[in-house]
Amino acid sequence: MTTPTPLLAALALAAVLIPAAALKAGQSQTVSQTQTASLLLPLTVQDATIVAVPPGATETSAFLTLRNLSQTPVVLTGVRTALARHTMLMTTRRDAQGLTGMSMVPTLTVPARGTLRLSPVGDHLMLMDLTRTPKVGETVRITLTSQDGRTLNVNAVVRKP
C-alpha cells in the first residue's frame, strides 16, 4: 500500500474544508439534482389557503391538505413564512365534555401513503405576529420542515373565511 503524498492529502482536506467554510460564510453550494431530490419531502399539496384578516389583526391560520407519496410517515416539525414572525403547528381536540380547544404541538404526521388535512376544525398552522396584513387573492409562500430537515415550499392563497 502506498502512502499519500502531502500534496494529495492537502487536496483531499481542501475538498472537505472549503465547501464547509463557504456554507458557514453564507455562500451557496452547488447541489446535484440527485442530492436536491433527496432533500425534498415526498408530499403533494392541495387547497393551500391562508385566512384573510382585517387590518390590524396580528394572527391568522393556514389550511391545506398534504398527501404522502412514500411508504414512510413524514413528521413535520416546523413552519415558517415571511408573513409572520412566529408560527406554530396546532391541533384541535374535543375533550370528554365536548368542549373544543386548540393547542400547539411539536409535530404533525402525514401517514405513509396517507393524507393529513389541515383545516379550521382540526390540525392547522398558526401564523402569529403578522408582518403585514395579507391581501385577498395574494399568494404567500409557506415552508414546512420535517423531522429529518427536509422542506416543502407551499404557495397558499389568501381567502376570505
C-alpha positions, 0 to 999 in steps of 0.5 A: 500500500502506498502512502499519500503524498502531502500534496494529495492529502492537502487536496483531499482536506481542501475538498472537505474544508472549503465547501464547509467554510463557504456554507458557514460564510453564507455562500451557496453550494452547488447541489446535484439534482440527485442530492436536491431530490433527496432533500425534498419531502415526498408530499403533494399539496392541495387547497393551500389557503391562508385566512384573510384578516382585517387590518390590524389583526396580528394572527391568522391560520393556514389550511391545506391538505398534504398527501404522502407519496412514500411508504414512510410517515413524514413528521413535520416539525416546523413552519415558517413564512415571511408573513409572520414572525412566529408560527406554530403547528396546532391541533384541535381536540374535543375533550370528554365534555365536548368542549373544543380547544386548540393547542400547539404541538411539536409535530404533525404526521402525514401517514405513509401513503396517507393524507393529513388535512389541515383545516379550521376544525382540526390540525392547522398552522398558526401564523402569529405576529403578522408582518403585514396584513395579507391581501385577498387573492395574494399568494404567500409562500409557506415552508414546512420542515420535517423531522429529518430537515427536509422542506416543502415550499407551499404557495397558499392563497389568501381567502376570505373565511 
